[in-house]
């Protein structure tokens, strides 16, 4: 009953191409976004999943109209491609995030060291 993954390869390739298109669109519009914290990335991915869920709910309500069903299925696919694209960007920008937060921490630590060397209380900042 199961379908081999090889048989699904063309559909997988097509969908991943759609997800890649969403990644290109997002990076073109917002940049790499390497400084965004994981919690924000999670919110973005979950938002896209929520939009797919809403599209599915709309599909179920429109099932009596066969012309609506095809349109809604496309909307679900678009939202899922956006979700996958954002999840992939989240994963692949991890190195950029680590560099950004490492640099931020170094700057913060340097400021604390400067305060200490000048006899200032870092807790007073």
C-alpha positions in Angstrom: 0.0 0.0 0.0 2.9 2.3 0.7 4.4 4.4 -2.1 8.2 4.3 -2.5 9.9 7.6 -2.1 11.5 7.3 -5.5 8.0 7.4 -7.1 7.3 10.6 -5.3 10.6 12.3 -6.4 9.1 14.4 -9.1 6.5 15.8 -6.8 9.0 16.3 -4.0 11.3 18.2 -6.4 8.5 20.4 -7.6 7.4 21.3 -4.1 10.9 22.0 -2.9 11.3 24.3 -5.9 8.2 26.1 -4.7 9.7 26.3 -1.2 13.0 27.6 -2.7 11.0 30.3 -4.6 9.5 31.4 -1.2 13.0 31.5 0.3 14.2 33.7 -2.5 11.2 36.0 -2.2 11.7 36.3 1.6 15.4 37.0 1.3 14.8 39.5 -1.5 12.3 41.3 0.6 13.8 41.1 4.1 17.4 40.0 3.7 19.0 36.9 5.3 17.7 37.8 8.8 20.6 36.1 10.6 20.1 38.2 13.7 16.6 37.0 14.4 16.3 34.8 17.5 15.0 31.2 17.3 11.8 32.2 19.1 11.0 34.7 16.3 11.8 32.1 13.6 9.5 29.7 15.3 6.7 32.3 15.3 7.2 32.8 11.6 7.0 29.1 10.8 4.0 28.5 13.1 2.3 31.5 11.5 2.6 29.9 8.0 1.3 26.6 9.4 -1.6 28.5 10.9 -2.3 30.0 7.5 -2.3 26.5 5.9 -4.7 25.4 8.6 -7.0 28.3 7.8 -6.9 27.5 4.1 -7.7 23.8 4.9 -10.6 25.0 7.1 -11.8 27.2 4.2 -11.5 24.3 1.8 -13.7 22.1 4.1 -16.4 24.8 4.2 -16.3 25.2 0.4 -16.4 21.5 -0.5 -19.9 21.8 -1.9 -18.5 24.1 -4.7 -16.0 22.0 -6.8 -14.6 25.2 -8.4 -13.6 26.5 -5.0 -11.8 23.3 -4.1 -9.0 23.5 -6.6 -8.3 27.1 -5.7 -8.2 26.3 -2.0 -5.9 23.3 -2.5 -3.5 25.7 -4.3 -3.7 28.1 -1.3 -2.8 25.3 1.1 0.1 24.3 -1.0 1.4 27.9 -1.2 1.2 28.3 2.6 2.9 25.0 3.2 5.7 26.0 0.7 6.1 29.2 2.7 6.3 27.3 5.9 8.9 24.9 4.6 10.9 27.8 3.1 10.9 29.7 6.4 11.8 26.5 8.3 14.8 25.9 6.0 15.9 29.5 6.3 15.7 29.2 10.1 18.0 26.2 10.0 20.5 27.5 7.5 20.8 30.9 9.1 21.8 29.4 12.5 25.5 30.1 11.8 24.7 33.7 11.0 22.7 34.0 14.3 25.6 32.4 16.3 28.0 35.0 14.8 25.6 37.9 15.5 24.9 36.9 19.1 28.6 36.1 19.7 29.5 39.5 18.5 26.7 41.1 20.6 27.9 39.2 23.7 31.6 40.3 23.1 30.5 43.9 22.8 28.5 43.6 26.0 31.3 41.9 27.8 33.8 44.5 26.6 31.5 47.3 28.0 31.3 45.5 31.3 35.1 45.1 31.4 35.5 48.8 30.6 33.2 49.7 33.4 35.1 47.5 35.9 38.5 48.9 34.8 37.1 52.4 35.4 35.7 51.4 38.8 32.1 51.6 37.7 29.5 49.2 39.0 28.2 47.2 35.9 24.9 46.5 37.8 24.2 50.3 37.8 23.9 50.4 34.0 
